[in-house]
Amino acid sequence: MTILPRHKLYLAVSSAILTAQIVIAATAKSDLQLTIIGDTVPILLLLVAILALRENFRYSQGILPIFWKVFAGGAGTIVLSQAYWYFYDWRRVDSSPSPVPGDALFILAHVFFLSAIALRPHSACAARDIRTRSLDFVLLLAWWISLFAYFPLPWQWLLHDLVHYTPSAYYLSLIQHCAIIIAFLVLSARKSGTWRTFYLLFALAFVFLAGGNFLVNSAIDSGVYYAASFYDTPFLLGIYLLTWVAAMGPSLQPIEDATPDRELIQSVWTARIAMLCVLSLPLLALIGLYQKSVPASVANFRLKVIFEATFILSILVYLKLGLLARELVRSVKLTRESIESLRIVQRQVAHSEKLIALGRLAAGAAHEISNPLTAILGYSELLTDIPSLTADDRSRARSIQQQVHNAQSAVNSLRNFLRHNSAPPASAIVVDKNSPS
């Protein structure tokens, strides 16, 4: 594995920041200044990871540059989430801030990560349909926002009830973490070499992120958490591993899929997942009708969320189906053009074979004709050399010679014509370069 000098620098900086956090956690006691330091460390680690990810924008091929940009977008969104809490601690706000903006940004960041995984950066053919993939990202984003608005949001938005809000937000982020870890493990099982190491390291990073998030939330619920403590270390270690993942970027190159029609299979599964997302929302509304312990205001809010989310997701699915329909029409058109080009080539090949056969026949006939013509020419020349031959007979002999020369010229012309027209020129064979192979 090749590590660039700048990546080595970013790894050194991240290692120094993580080491400083461990030293502070082992020696310092909880106070406001320590809280500011605890809020600053993850932001610094994330910024270094983003700089390391940015280095891969120009050293990658295929879908990889987009993969790194989407992943950097997710890391940048976590920076905004951490900055939200830093702002309140820095301003020394006495009242408890609403956790909704910070948690919403945290949920949104993992949508970026899930979308980056769906790009399948290892595949050389994954970059052929970016428009549909962009729409998939919007659809995935709308679905996760709908889940956040359905489960945790109404408890804080309407009732300011952290007792119900916090577990709902935590379990939602845990589901995202598990989905990302499972996806990376599946990809690592299907790949080998550098790509397997890459995906395993990614999975390990999110294991630490998920475990660190669980540890911090458990400590907060138990009332023993304070910032910059060892409770933050697993989460920070996960961010630190993201820099290591970015350092592997220059060693990665897309490869061809061994599975035939892999893109078609992927598009079918993506369409199925999109339909499941749409169908899951009415199912949530149906389940919510039988939850008697939920306050009426929360139930009504969730019902509104389901209606609005279903409408938005239906529009996105409609747009996706429109894109797929246009792609299908384009594929059918290319197939027709390919078939027509094949027919033209077949006609040209058949014509060429006929000319070749005719040329062989004419060559044999010309050879058979040339032999008697040569004999006739020779005898006519002998006749002209006889001294006793009369003038009229000598004129007739020369006439025979002239006719033989005319016949030989005709045979030679036929040979030359068939030689130059026995096969069509290369430019005459038209093949559609856009036709599917």
N, C-alpha and C positions, 0 to 999 in steps of 0.2 A: 504493500500500500504506500502510495506517494503522498506525503504531506507537504504542502506549500509553506514557504517561509512565513507568510502572513498568518496562515492557520496555526503554525507553531507559536507565533506571538500571541494570538487570541487564546490558545490553550494555556499558555503560561499565565496570562492575565486572569483567566477564569480560575486556574488553580490557586493563584495568589488570593483572589477574592474568597473562594471557598475555604481556604486554610485560615484566613483572617476571621471568617464567621465562626469556624470551629473553635478557634482560640478565644474569641469573645464569648461564645456560649459557655465555655469551660471556666471563665474567670469573672465575667461581669454579673451584676445583679439587675433585677428588673427596675427600670425607671423610664422616664419619658425620653431621655436621650438614647437609651438602648432601643426603645421602640422605633425611633427615627432610623437608627442604624439597621434594625431588623426589616424595616420597610424599604430601605435603600438597597440592601444586598441583592434581593431577587431582581430588582430593576437593572442593576449593573450587570448581573450575570446574563439577563435576557438581552440587553443591548450588545454585549460581547457576542452572544450567540447569533444575533441578527447580523452583525458585521461579518461573522464567519460564514453565515448562510449567503450573504450578499456576494462573497468572493466566488461562489459557484454559479452566479448568473452568466458569466462569460466563459466558463471552462466546461460547459456541458453541451450535449447534443440532444436532438429529438425533443421529447416532452420534458426533459430534465430541467431546463431553465424555468419553465412554468411551474414545475413541481417545487423548486426551491423558492420561487417568489410567493406561491400560495402558502408554503410552510412559514416563510418569514412573515407573511401577513398574520398568521395565527400567533406567532411569537410576539409580534408588535401589539396585537390585541390584548395579550396577557399583560404586556407592559402598561397599557392603558388601565387595565383592571387593577394592577398593583399601584399605579399612580393615584387612582381614586382614593385608596386607603391612606396612601402617603400624604395626600392633600389634607385630609381631616386630622391626621396625627400632627402634621406640621403646623397647622393653624390652631391646634389645641382646642378643637371643638368639644364642648362639654356634653352636648346632647348626642345621643347615639345616632350615627348617620344611617341612612337607609342602605341596606345591603344590596338592593335591587340592581343599581348600575354596575357595581363591581361583579356581582354574580352573573349578570346578563352578558357582560363582556367576556367573562371566563367561559361561559357556555358557547358564546360566539366563536371564541378562539379555537375551540375543539371542532367546530364545524369546518374551519379552514383545514385543520389537520385531517379530518375524515375525507374532505374533498381532495386533498393532496394524495392520500392513499388511493382514492378512486381513479386518479390519473394513471396509475400503473407505470411509474417512471422507468421500470426495467424494460418495457416493451418498445421496440423500434417503430411499431406501427400505431402506437397510442396517440400520436400527435396529428392524426389525419382528420379529426372532427372536433375542433375546439369549440365551435358554436354550441353543439349539443352538450358538451361537457360544462360549458359556462352556465347553460340553463339548468343542468343537473345540480350545480353548486347553489344556484338561487333556490331551487326546489328543496334541497336539503336544508338550506338556511331557514327557509320559511317553516319547514316542518319542526325543526328544533326550537325555533322561537315560539311556535304554537305550543309545544310541550311545556316550555318554560312559563308561558302565559297561562296555561291550563292548570299546572300542578302547584308550583310555589308562589307565583306572582299574586294571586288574589288574597292570600293570607296576609301578606305585608301591605299590599296596595289598598285593601279595603279595611282590614281589621288590625293591622300592625301587630300581628301575632307571630312572633319569632319562634315560638314553640312548635308551630306547625310548618312555618316557612323554611327554617333551617334544614330539617331532615329532608324535605322535598327537594330543595335545591341541591343538597349534597348527593342524594341518590341519583338525581338526574345527571350530575357531572360524573358520578361513578359509572353509570351506564355508558356514558361517552368514553370514559377511560377504558372500560372493558372492551367496548367495540373496537377501539383503536388497537389495543393490545392483541386481541384475537386476530384482527386483520393482518397485523405485522407478523404474527406467528404463522398464519396460514401462508403468507407470501414467502417467509423464510423456509418453510417446509417444501415449497415448490421450486425454490431456486437453489443455486449452489455457488461456491466460491465467494467472491467479494460481495455479491448481492445478498447472499444468505447472512454474512456477517453484518452487513448494513442493516438489514431488517431486524435481526436479533438485537443489535445495539439500540435501535429505535424502540423495540418492544421493552427492553430493559429500562430505557429512559422513562417511558410512560408507566412502568411498574412503580418506579420511585415517585413519579408525580402523583399517581393514584394513591400509593401508600402514604406519601407525605401529606396529601390533602386529607386523608382519613385520620392520620395522627393529629393534625392540627385541629380538625373539627372535634375529635374526641377530647382533646385537651381543653378546648374552649368550653365544651359542655360540662367537663369536670371542674372547671374554674382554676386549672393549674397552668394554663398557657400564658406565656409572655413572649414578646417578639425577640428575635435574635437568640433564642434558646435552641437546644438540641431538637426540639419539636420541629423546627424549620429545616433541619439538615437534610432529611430524605427528599423533601421537595426541591431544595436547592441542588442536591446531587442530580436529580432528574434534569434540571435545567443545564447543569454542567455537562451532562452527557450529550445534550443537544449540540454543544460545540464540538464534541468529538465526532458526532454524526456528520456535522458540516465539514469537518476535516477530511472525511472520506470522499467528498464530492468529486474531486479531480480524478479519482481512481475508478469512477463508475462510468460505464458506457452502455447505452441501450442495446439490447439483443433482440434477434428475431424470435417470435413465438413459435414453439414447436407444434402447438395445436393449430390445425387448419381452421380458417375462418374465426380466429379468436375475437376479432373486433365485432363480428356479428353476434357471437355468443354473449359478449360483454354487453352489447346494446340491448339484447333481449332481457338479460338479467336486470339491467338498469331500469328498463321499462316496467318490469314486474315489481321492483322495489318501489318505484314511483307510485304505482297503483296501490301497493300495500300502504304507503304513507297516506294516501287519500282515504283509503277505506278504514284506516286505524282511527281517524278522527270521529266519524259517526259512532264507532264502537266505544270510544271514550265517553261520548255523550250518553250513550245507552247505559253504560256502567254507572255514570254519575247520577242517573235518575233513581237508582236504587240505593244510593248512599244517604241514609237517613241522618247520619251524624254531621253532615256538612251543612253549614248555615245557608239560609236561602239566598243571601246576597252573593256568597261564593258560588253557589250552584248557578245562579242567573248569569254571573260574570263568565263562568266557564262555558255556559251555553252560547253566549255571544261570541266567545273566542272560537268555539267550534264552527259556528256558522261563517264567521269571517275567514277563518283559516281554510275551511273547505272551499269557499269561493275562490280565494287566492290560489290555492293549490290546484284547483280545477283549471284555472286560467293557465297556470304554468304547464300543466299536463297537456292542455289543448295546444299551447305553443310548441311543446316538445313533439307532439304527434304531427303538427304541421311541418316542423323541420324534418322529421323522419319521412313524412310523405313526399316532401320535395326531394329528399335524398333518394327515396325509392324511385321516383320518376326519373331522376338523373341517371340512376343505375340502369334502369330499363332502357333509357335512350342510348347510353353507352353500349349496352348489350346489343341493341339493334344495329348500331353503327359497326360494332365488331363483327356481327354476323354478316352484314353487307360487305364489309371489307374482306371477310373470309371468302364470300362468294366470288368477289372480284378476283382474288388471288387464285381460287380454284379454276375459274374460267381462263385466267392467264396461263396457269400451269397446264391445263388441258390443251390450250392453243399451242403452247410451247412444245408439248409432247407430240402433237400432230405435225408441227413443222419439223421436229427432229426426225420423226418417222419418214416424212416426205423427203427430207434432205438425204436420209440414208438411201431411200429408194432412188432418188434422182442421181445420187453419187454413183450407185451401182449401174444405173442405166447409162449415165454419161461415160462411165468406164467402158461399158460394152459397146457403146456407139463410137468412142474414140479409137478403139482398135481397128475396126474396118475402115474408118475414115483415114487413119494413118496409112493403111495399106493402099487404099485408093489413091491417096496423094503420092505415095511412092511410085506406084505404077504409072500414074499420069506424068510424073517427072521423067521416068524412063522413056515414055513415049515421045516426049519432046526432044530427047537426045538422039532419036533414030534419024540418020541423015536422009533416008529415002522417003521420009514422011512428007506428004504434000502440005501445002500452006493451009488448006482448009482443015486437014486433020490436026496439024499443029495448033491451030486456033481453037479447035474443039478440045484438045488436051489441056490447053491453058484455061479454058472455060471450066473444065472439070476441076482443075486445081483451085480456081477462084471459088467455086461452089463448096469445095471441101473446106477451104479456109473460112467461109461464111458459116458453115455448119459447126466447125470447131469453135468459132467465136461465140455462137449461140450456146454451145455446151458449157464453155467457160463462164459466160454470163449467168447461166442457171446455177452453176456451182457457187459463184460468188454471192449471188442473191440468197441462196439457201444457207450459206455459211454465216452471213450477217443477220439473218432473220430467224435462225433456228431457236433462239431464246429471247424473251423480252428483256429490255434494259432494266436495271435495278430500280431506276426512278419510276418505272411504270407500275411497280407493285406498291399499292397504297395500303399502309397499315395504320390504324388509329392508335396513336400512342396513349390515349386516355382510356383505351379499352382495358377491362380487367384481365389480368393474366390468368 
